[in-house]
Amino acid sequence: MLKLFGAVLILLAGTLFGFYQALLLARRPRQIADVIRGLQRLETEIVYGFTPAPEALASVSRAGQGPVSELFRRAGEEIAGSGGRSVQQIWQHVITLHWRSTSMKTAERDTLIQLGSTLGLTDREDQIKHLRLTVKQLEGEEDVAREDQQKYERMWKSLGVLIGALIVILIY
Protein backbone atom coordinates (compact mmCIF):
# COMPACT_ATOMS: atom_id res chain seq x y z
CA MET A 1 0.00 0.00 0.00
CA LEU A 2 2.84 2.36 0.86
CA LYS A 3 4.52 1.63 -2.47
CA LEU A 4 1.34 2.51 -4.32
CA PHE A 5 1.03 5.78 -2.41
CA GLY A 6 4.66 6.64 -3.23
CA ALA A 7 4.11 5.83 -6.91
CA VAL A 8 1.04 8.06 -7.02
CA LEU A 9 2.99 10.92 -5.41
CA ILE A 10 5.85 10.58 -7.91
CA LEU A 11 3.42 10.50 -10.81
CA LEU A 12 1.61 13.54 -9.40
CA ALA A 13 4.88 15.44 -8.97
CA GLY A 14 5.92 14.75 -12.57
CA THR A 15 2.49 15.79 -13.84
CA LEU A 16 2.53 19.01 -11.81
CA PHE A 17 6.01 19.82 -13.11
CA GLY A 18 4.84 19.43 -16.70
CA PHE A 19 1.76 21.56 -16.12
CA TYR A 20 3.89 24.24 -14.41
CA GLN A 21 6.20 24.43 -17.42
CA ALA A 22 3.17 24.69 -19.71
CA LEU A 23 1.81 27.49 -17.51
CA LEU A 24 5.07 29.43 -17.89
CA LEU A 25 4.81 29.08 -21.65
CA ALA A 26 1.23 30.39 -21.55
CA ARG A 27 2.11 33.35 -19.31
CA ARG A 28 4.96 34.66 -21.46
CA PRO A 29 2.91 36.00 -24.42
CA ARG A 30 0.39 37.57 -22.03
CA GLN A 31 3.10 39.32 -20.06
CA ILE A 32 4.78 40.59 -23.21
CA ALA A 33 1.41 41.94 -24.33
CA ASP A 34 1.04 43.60 -20.91
CA VAL A 35 4.43 45.28 -21.33
CA ILE A 36 3.46 46.46 -24.82
CA ARG A 37 0.21 47.96 -23.51
CA GLY A 38 2.11 49.57 -20.65
CA LEU A 39 4.64 51.14 -22.99
CA GLN A 40 1.87 52.41 -25.25
CA ARG A 41 0.14 53.93 -22.25
CA LEU A 42 3.46 55.46 -21.18
CA GLU A 43 3.78 56.98 -24.64
CA THR A 44 0.29 58.46 -24.28
CA GLU A 45 1.18 59.92 -20.89
CA ILE A 46 4.34 61.49 -22.33
CA VAL A 47 2.73 62.85 -25.52
CA TYR A 48 -0.67 64.04 -24.38
CA GLY A 49 -0.42 64.30 -20.62
CA PHE A 50 3.03 65.89 -20.38
CA THR A 51 3.30 63.75 -17.26
CA PRO A 52 6.62 63.45 -15.40
CA ALA A 53 8.17 59.97 -15.52
CA PRO A 54 7.38 58.85 -11.94
CA GLU A 55 3.71 59.80 -12.27
CA ALA A 56 3.44 58.31 -15.76
CA LEU A 57 4.92 55.00 -14.58
CA ALA A 58 2.57 54.97 -11.58
CA SER A 59 -0.38 55.56 -13.89
CA VAL A 60 0.73 52.72 -16.15
CA SER A 61 1.06 50.39 -13.17
CA ARG A 62 -2.45 51.21 -11.94
CA ALA A 63 -3.87 50.30 -15.34
CA GLY A 64 -2.25 46.86 -15.35
CA GLN A 65 -1.94 43.88 -13.08
CA GLY A 66 0.51 41.18 -12.11
CA PRO A 67 4.29 41.26 -12.26
CA VAL A 68 4.42 43.69 -15.18
CA SER A 69 2.35 46.22 -13.28
CA GLU A 70 4.63 45.76 -10.28
CA LEU A 71 7.64 46.43 -12.48
CA PHE A 72 6.24 49.78 -13.66
CA ARG A 73 5.10 50.69 -10.14
CA ARG A 74 8.49 50.00 -8.60
CA ALA A 75 10.29 51.93 -11.36
CA GLY A 76 8.05 54.93 -10.76
CA GLU A 77 8.64 54.83 -7.01
CA GLU A 78 12.40 54.55 -7.36
CA ILE A 79 12.60 57.33 -9.94
CA ALA A 80 10.57 59.59 -7.64
CA GLY A 81 13.06 59.03 -4.83
CA SER A 82 16.09 58.65 -7.06
CA GLY A 83 18.69 59.98 -4.64
CA GLY A 84 20.93 61.15 -7.46
CA ARG A 85 20.81 57.97 -9.52
CA SER A 86 20.03 58.24 -13.20
CA VAL A 87 16.79 56.94 -14.70
CA GLN A 88 18.84 54.43 -16.69
CA GLN A 89 20.41 52.99 -13.53
CA ILE A 90 17.07 52.80 -11.75
CA TRP A 91 15.31 51.23 -14.74
CA GLN A 92 18.01 48.60 -15.14
CA HIS A 93 18.04 47.86 -11.40
CA VAL A 94 14.25 47.47 -11.22
CA ILE A 95 14.09 45.23 -14.28
CA THR A 96 16.92 43.05 -13.04
CA LEU A 97 15.44 42.85 -9.55
CA HIS A 98 11.88 41.96 -10.61
CA TRP A 99 12.61 39.88 -13.70
CA ARG A 100 12.43 36.55 -11.88
CA SER A 101 8.79 37.21 -11.02
CA THR A 102 7.92 37.29 -14.73
CA SER A 103 7.78 34.45 -17.25
CA MET A 104 9.60 36.45 -19.90
CA LYS A 105 13.02 35.59 -21.29
CA THR A 106 16.28 37.49 -21.65
CA ALA A 107 15.41 38.88 -25.11
CA GLU A 108 12.54 40.88 -23.63
CA ARG A 109 14.68 41.92 -20.64
CA ASP A 110 17.47 43.17 -22.89
CA THR A 111 14.99 45.13 -25.00
CA LEU A 112 13.54 46.83 -21.93
CA ILE A 113 16.95 47.59 -20.44
CA GLN A 114 17.95 49.17 -23.75
CA LEU A 115 14.86 51.40 -23.55
CA GLY A 116 16.04 52.65 -20.15
CA SER A 117 19.02 54.38 -21.72
CA THR A 118 16.73 56.95 -23.33
CA LEU A 119 13.97 57.37 -20.75
CA GLY A 120 14.12 60.80 -19.20
CA LEU A 121 17.33 61.79 -21.00
CA THR A 122 16.12 62.88 -24.40
CA ASP A 123 13.39 65.13 -25.70
CA ARG A 124 9.79 63.97 -26.01
CA GLU A 125 9.97 63.06 -29.72
CA ASP A 126 13.08 60.95 -29.27
CA GLN A 127 11.55 59.10 -26.32
CA ILE A 128 8.45 58.38 -28.41
CA LYS A 129 10.62 56.96 -31.20
CA HIS A 130 12.41 54.69 -28.74
CA LEU A 131 9.16 53.60 -27.11
CA ARG A 132 7.69 52.69 -30.51
CA LEU A 133 10.86 50.83 -31.49
CA THR A 134 10.73 48.87 -28.25
CA VAL A 135 7.05 48.06 -28.84
CA LYS A 136 7.89 46.76 -32.34
CA GLN A 137 10.68 44.59 -30.96
CA LEU A 138 8.42 43.24 -28.24
CA GLU A 139 5.67 42.49 -30.76
CA GLY A 140 8.16 40.30 -32.60
CA GLU A 141 9.05 38.55 -29.35
CA GLU A 142 5.34 38.10 -28.60
CA ASP A 143 4.86 36.32 -31.93
CA VAL A 144 7.78 34.01 -31.12
CA ALA A 145 6.36 33.37 -27.64
CA ARG A 146 2.96 32.44 -29.09
CA GLU A 147 4.61 30.04 -31.53
CA ASP A 148 6.60 28.47 -28.69
CA GLN A 149 3.42 28.13 -26.66
CA GLN A 150 1.63 26.37 -29.51
CA LYS A 151 4.59 24.06 -30.13
CA TYR A 152 5.58 23.13 -26.61
CA GLU A 153 2.65 23.58 -24.22
CA ARG A 154 1.03 20.22 -24.88
CA MET A 155 4.46 18.58 -25.06
CA TRP A 156 5.34 19.74 -21.51
CA LYS A 157 2.05 18.47 -20.14
CA SER A 158 2.60 15.03 -21.67
CA LEU A 159 6.27 14.99 -20.78
CA GLY A 160 5.52 15.65 -17.11
CA VAL A 161 3.20 12.66 -16.92
CA LEU A 162 5.66 10.47 -18.83
CA ILE A 163 8.63 11.47 -16.66
CA GLY A 164 6.62 10.64 -13.55
CA ALA A 165 5.62 7.29 -15.04
CA LEU A 166 9.22 6.52 -16.05
CA ILE A 167 10.48 7.22 -12.54
CA VAL A 168 7.79 5.00 -11.07
CA ILE A 169 8.70 2.20 -13.48
CA LEU A 170 12.42 2.54 -12.77
CA ILE A 171 11.98 2.55 -9.00
CA TYR A 172 9.48 -0.31 -8.83
CORWONOR-V993210 format. One record per run of one state. SS is the DSSP state (helix for helix, strand for strand, loop for the rest). FROM is the first residue (numbers start at 1). TO is the last residue. If there is no record, write none. Layout:
SS&FROM&TO, SS&FROM&TO
//
This chain:
loop&1&1, helix&2&47, loop&48&52, helix&53&63, loop&64&65, helix&66&80, loop&81&86, helix&87&101, loop&102&105, helix&106&116, loop&117&123, helix&124&171, loop&172&172
//
